[in-house]
Amino acid sequence: MAAISLVERIDALLPQTQCGQCGHKGCRPYAEALAEGRDPINRCPPGGEDGVRALAALLHQPVVPFDPAGPQPKPRALAVIREDSCIGCTLCIQACPVDAIVGAAKQMHTVIADECTGCELCLAPCPVDCIDLIPVADPDDGKRERVMARAAQARKRYDAHQARKARDAADKAKRLAERAAVPPKPAPAAAPAVAETPSAAAVDKNELIRKAMERAKQQAPVAATASSDKMAVIRAAMERAAAMKAAQQEADKDKE
Protein backbone atom coordinates (compact mmCIF):
# COMPACT_ATOMS: atom_id res chain seq x y z
CA MET A 1 0.00 0.00 0.00
CA ALA A 2 1.42 3.37 -1.04
CA ALA A 3 2.24 5.79 1.74
CA ILE A 4 0.03 8.84 2.03
CA SER A 5 2.03 11.97 1.30
CA LEU A 6 2.08 14.97 3.60
CA VAL A 7 0.27 17.02 0.95
CA GLU A 8 -2.56 14.49 0.84
CA ARG A 9 -2.82 14.41 4.64
CA ILE A 10 -3.04 18.22 4.78
CA ASP A 11 -5.54 18.30 1.93
CA ALA A 12 -7.72 15.83 3.83
CA LEU A 13 -8.08 18.37 6.67
CA LEU A 14 -9.24 21.21 4.40
CA PRO A 15 -12.95 21.92 3.70
CA GLN A 16 -12.65 21.49 -0.11
CA THR A 17 -14.62 24.62 -0.92
CA GLN A 18 -11.98 25.63 -3.54
CA CYS A 19 -12.91 29.22 -2.64
CA GLY A 20 -9.45 30.77 -3.00
CA GLN A 21 -9.66 32.82 0.20
CA CYS A 22 -6.28 31.37 1.21
CA GLY A 23 -4.69 33.07 -1.80
CA HIS A 24 -4.41 29.88 -3.87
CA LYS A 25 -6.57 28.46 -6.66
CA GLY A 26 -7.94 25.67 -4.54
CA CYS A 27 -7.43 23.50 -1.47
CA ARG A 28 -4.76 21.29 -3.02
CA PRO A 29 -2.40 24.19 -3.92
CA TYR A 30 -2.77 25.52 -0.36
CA ALA A 31 -1.94 22.06 1.00
CA GLU A 32 1.20 21.99 -1.16
CA ALA A 33 2.23 25.43 0.15
CA LEU A 34 1.72 24.28 3.75
CA ALA A 35 3.73 21.11 3.17
CA GLU A 36 6.62 23.19 1.80
CA GLY A 37 6.40 25.69 4.67
CA ARG A 38 5.55 28.59 2.37
CA ASP A 39 2.24 29.59 4.01
CA PRO A 40 0.91 29.83 7.58
CA ILE A 41 -1.88 27.56 8.81
CA ASN A 42 -4.37 30.37 9.45
CA ARG A 43 -5.36 31.15 5.84
CA CYS A 44 -8.53 29.00 5.54
CA PRO A 45 -11.66 30.79 6.85
CA PRO A 46 -14.10 28.01 5.81
CA GLY A 47 -12.09 25.58 7.96
CA GLY A 48 -12.51 27.86 10.96
CA GLU A 49 -10.52 27.72 14.18
CA ASP A 50 -11.02 23.97 14.41
CA GLY A 51 -9.28 23.66 11.06
CA VAL A 52 -6.31 25.71 12.30
CA ARG A 53 -5.99 23.43 15.34
CA ALA A 54 -6.12 20.33 13.15
CA LEU A 55 -3.38 21.66 10.87
CA ALA A 56 -1.26 22.72 13.86
CA ALA A 57 -1.45 19.22 15.31
CA LEU A 58 -0.50 17.59 12.00
CA LEU A 59 2.39 19.95 11.27
CA HIS A 60 3.54 20.24 14.87
CA GLN A 61 3.06 23.97 14.90
CA PRO A 62 1.51 26.29 17.49
CA VAL A 63 -2.09 27.35 17.04
CA VAL A 64 -2.29 30.92 15.68
CA PRO A 65 -5.32 33.19 15.30
CA PHE A 66 -6.56 34.39 11.95
CA ASP A 67 -4.86 37.47 10.60
CA PRO A 68 -7.08 40.45 11.42
CA ALA A 69 -6.17 41.99 8.06
CA GLY A 70 -7.31 38.91 6.14
CA PRO A 71 -10.56 36.97 5.65
CA GLN A 72 -12.23 35.83 8.87
CA PRO A 73 -14.27 32.72 9.65
CA LYS A 74 -18.02 33.24 9.32
CA PRO A 75 -21.13 31.10 9.25
CA ARG A 76 -21.54 29.12 6.04
CA ALA A 77 -23.95 30.66 3.52
CA LEU A 78 -25.63 29.08 0.54
CA ALA A 79 -26.00 30.71 -2.84
CA VAL A 80 -29.57 31.35 -4.00
CA ILE A 81 -30.43 32.63 -7.48
CA ARG A 82 -33.30 35.06 -7.86
CA GLU A 83 -34.75 33.16 -10.76
CA ASP A 84 -36.99 35.96 -12.03
CA SER A 85 -33.87 38.10 -12.60
CA CYS A 86 -31.66 35.34 -14.10
CA ILE A 87 -30.84 35.90 -17.79
CA GLY A 88 -29.40 32.42 -18.40
CA CYS A 89 -25.83 33.52 -19.17
CA THR A 90 -24.31 30.28 -17.68
CA LEU A 91 -21.37 32.21 -16.17
CA CYS A 92 -22.20 31.07 -12.64
CA ILE A 93 -22.45 27.46 -13.87
CA GLN A 94 -18.96 27.71 -15.30
CA ALA A 95 -17.60 29.24 -12.08
CA CYS A 96 -19.00 26.64 -9.67
CA PRO A 97 -16.22 24.18 -8.77
CA VAL A 98 -18.60 21.42 -7.65
CA ASP A 99 -21.31 21.69 -10.36
CA ALA A 100 -23.92 22.76 -7.81
CA ILE A 101 -25.73 25.06 -10.30
CA VAL A 102 -27.95 23.70 -13.04
CA GLY A 103 -29.47 25.40 -16.06
CA ALA A 104 -28.89 26.06 -19.73
CA ALA A 105 -28.09 28.99 -21.98
CA LYS A 106 -30.91 31.56 -21.98
CA GLN A 107 -32.79 29.42 -19.45
CA MET A 108 -33.33 29.99 -15.73
CA HIS A 109 -30.57 28.67 -13.42
CA THR A 110 -30.93 27.31 -9.91
CA VAL A 111 -28.61 26.16 -7.10
CA ILE A 112 -28.66 22.65 -5.65
CA ALA A 113 -28.63 23.62 -1.98
CA ASP A 114 -27.35 20.26 -0.72
CA GLU A 115 -24.28 20.53 -2.97
CA CYS A 116 -23.44 24.23 -2.50
CA THR A 117 -20.25 24.75 -0.47
CA GLY A 118 -20.74 28.49 -0.03
CA CYS A 119 -17.51 29.27 -1.89
CA GLU A 120 -19.01 32.52 -3.28
CA LEU A 121 -17.23 32.03 -6.64
CA CYS A 122 -20.53 32.44 -8.50
CA LEU A 123 -21.11 35.99 -7.25
CA ALA A 124 -18.53 37.95 -9.23
CA PRO A 125 -19.30 36.54 -12.71
CA CYS A 126 -23.05 37.23 -12.50
CA PRO A 127 -23.70 40.26 -14.76
CA VAL A 128 -27.08 41.07 -13.20
CA ASP A 129 -26.24 40.46 -9.52
CA CYS A 130 -29.10 38.03 -9.08
CA ILE A 131 -27.30 35.69 -6.64
CA ASP A 132 -27.71 36.11 -2.89
CA LEU A 133 -25.94 34.36 0.00
CA ILE A 134 -28.27 33.05 2.70
CA PRO A 135 -26.56 32.07 5.99
CA VAL A 136 -27.24 28.55 7.23
CA ALA A 137 -29.35 28.80 10.36
CA ASP A 138 -28.22 25.48 11.92
CA PRO A 139 -25.93 26.32 14.89
CA ASP A 140 -24.16 22.97 14.57
CA ASP A 141 -23.32 23.51 10.88
CA GLY A 142 -19.76 24.62 11.70
CA LYS A 143 -18.84 21.64 13.87
CA ARG A 144 -15.73 19.83 12.73
CA GLU A 145 -17.42 16.52 11.92
CA ARG A 146 -20.02 18.29 9.79
CA VAL A 147 -17.33 20.27 7.98
CA MET A 148 -15.38 17.09 7.20
CA ALA A 149 -18.48 15.25 6.03
CA ARG A 150 -19.27 18.06 3.60
CA ALA A 151 -15.61 18.15 2.53
CA ALA A 152 -15.70 14.47 1.53
CA GLN A 153 -18.75 15.06 -0.67
CA ALA A 154 -17.33 18.28 -2.10
CA ARG A 155 -14.05 16.55 -2.97
CA LYS A 156 -15.91 13.89 -4.98
CA ARG A 157 -17.89 16.51 -6.87
CA TYR A 158 -14.81 18.65 -7.47
CA ASP A 159 -12.86 15.66 -8.82
CA ALA A 160 -15.80 14.80 -11.11
CA HIS A 161 -15.95 18.44 -12.23
CA GLN A 162 -12.24 18.45 -13.07
CA ALA A 163 -12.50 15.12 -14.90
CA ARG A 164 -15.40 16.44 -16.99
CA LYS A 165 -13.45 19.58 -17.90
CA ALA A 166 -10.48 17.42 -18.93
CA ARG A 167 -12.72 15.25 -21.12
CA ASP A 168 -14.31 18.29 -22.72
CA ALA A 169 -10.88 19.78 -23.44
CA ALA A 170 -9.64 16.48 -24.90
CA ASP A 171 -12.74 16.13 -27.08
CA LYS A 172 -12.34 19.67 -28.35
CA ALA A 173 -8.64 19.11 -29.12
CA LYS A 174 -9.51 15.89 -30.95
CA ARG A 175 -12.16 17.61 -33.07
CA LEU A 176 -9.75 20.41 -33.96
CA ALA A 177 -7.03 17.90 -34.86
CA GLU A 178 -9.41 15.89 -37.05
CA ARG A 179 -10.58 19.05 -38.76
CA ALA A 180 -6.99 20.11 -39.41
CA ALA A 181 -6.12 16.65 -40.78
CA VAL A 182 -8.84 16.68 -43.46
CA PRO A 183 -7.18 17.71 -46.77
CA PRO A 184 -8.89 20.54 -48.63
CA LYS A 185 -11.05 19.56 -51.58
CA PRO A 186 -9.16 19.94 -54.88
CA ALA A 187 -10.36 22.70 -57.17
CA PRO A 188 -12.21 21.44 -60.29
CA ALA A 189 -9.94 21.17 -63.34
CA ALA A 190 -10.47 23.79 -66.01
CA ALA A 191 -11.94 22.60 -69.29
CA PRO A 192 -9.22 22.27 -71.97
CA ALA A 193 -9.27 24.76 -74.83
CA VAL A 194 -10.67 23.38 -78.08
CA ALA A 195 -7.80 24.83 -80.08
CA GLU A 196 -5.22 23.02 -77.95
CA THR A 197 -6.92 19.63 -77.80
CA PRO A 198 -9.43 19.41 -80.70
CA SER A 199 -12.04 16.73 -80.52
CA ALA A 200 -12.39 13.95 -83.12
CA ALA A 201 -15.50 15.62 -84.56
CA ALA A 202 -13.64 18.91 -85.00
CA VAL A 203 -10.75 17.10 -86.74
CA ASP A 204 -13.15 15.34 -89.17
CA LYS A 205 -14.94 18.59 -89.98
CA ASN A 206 -11.67 20.40 -90.70
CA GLU A 207 -10.55 17.55 -92.94
CA LEU A 208 -13.80 17.67 -94.92
CA ILE A 209 -13.43 21.42 -95.45
CA ARG A 210 -9.84 20.99 -96.62
CA LYS A 211 -10.81 18.31 -99.18
CA ALA A 212 -13.72 20.42 -100.43
CA MET A 213 -11.38 23.38 -100.97
CA GLU A 214 -8.97 21.14 -102.92
CA ARG A 215 -11.79 19.88 -105.16
CA ALA A 216 -12.90 23.47 -105.80
CA LYS A 217 -9.37 24.41 -106.86
CA GLN A 218 -9.17 21.41 -109.20
CA GLN A 219 -12.54 22.21 -110.79
CA ALA A 220 -11.83 25.91 -111.23
CA PRO A 221 -10.01 25.59 -114.66
CA VAL A 222 -12.76 23.30 -116.04
CA ALA A 223 -15.42 25.71 -114.91
CA ALA A 224 -13.54 28.61 -116.46
CA THR A 225 -13.26 26.76 -119.85
CA ALA A 226 -16.95 25.84 -119.80
CA SER A 227 -17.85 29.39 -119.02
CA SER A 228 -15.67 30.70 -121.90
CA ASP A 229 -17.24 28.28 -124.42
CA LYS A 230 -20.72 29.28 -123.31
CA MET A 231 -19.95 32.96 -123.85
CA ALA A 232 -18.68 32.20 -127.40
CA VAL A 233 -21.91 30.41 -128.25
CA ILE A 234 -23.93 33.29 -126.92
CA ARG A 235 -21.90 35.82 -128.93
CA ALA A 236 -22.32 33.76 -132.14
CA ALA A 237 -26.07 33.51 -131.61
CA MET A 238 -26.29 37.24 -131.07
CA GLU A 239 -24.33 37.88 -134.23
CA ARG A 240 -26.61 35.57 -136.27
CA ALA A 241 -29.69 37.25 -134.82
CA ALA A 242 -28.29 40.67 -135.75
CA ALA A 243 -27.52 39.51 -139.31
CA MET A 244 -30.98 38.05 -139.74
CA LYS A 245 -32.54 41.28 -138.47
CA ALA A 246 -30.46 43.34 -140.88
CA ALA A 247 -31.44 41.06 -143.81
CA GLN A 248 -35.10 41.34 -142.88
CA GLN A 249 -34.89 45.12 -142.77
CA GLU A 250 -33.24 45.15 -146.22
CA ALA A 251 -35.96 42.94 -147.65
CA ASP A 252 -38.66 45.23 -146.29
CA LYS A 253 -37.03 48.21 -148.03
CA ASP A 254 -37.07 46.42 -151.38
CA LYS A 255 -40.77 45.75 -151.07
CA GLU A 256 -41.50 49.38 -150.64
Beta strands, then each sheet from edge to edge (+ up, - down):
strand 1: 77-81
strand 2: 101-102
strand 3: 110-111
strand 4: 131-135
sheet 1: 1+ 4-
sheet 2: 2+ 3-
end
